[in-house]
Amino acid sequence: MNIQPIAVAMVRVAPFGCGRAEPRRQLYFEAHIDEAREIVEGCRDGSVRGDECTNAERALSRNEAKERSKRFLGDGKAYTPR
């Protein structure tokens, strides 16, 4: 019985067969803010780990910065005194 071909096949399949998907990116979470909030909550309580935590936190920070900027600058129209 030749075990070498089986071992080579297992080595080639093993990295891909674990079923772990690539973490969602920051842009995804920027488009899905509610989902980013859920992930950040999971990161804080320890149920979620990895790169998704970082990406979701960055997306929330960026969203908060945009909201702050919007409140400060207004709707972007020029100010005309009355």
Number of C-alpha atoms within 10 A of each C-alpha: 3 6 7 9 9 10 11 11 10 12 11 11 11 11 10 10 9 8 8 8 7 8 11 13 15 21 12 14 22 20 12 14 15 11 14 23 17 13 22 22 15 14 18 12 10 9 10 15 14 9 14 20 22 16 22 27 21 19 23 21 13 14 16 12 12 12 13 12 12 12 10 10 11 12 9 8 7 8 7 5 4 3
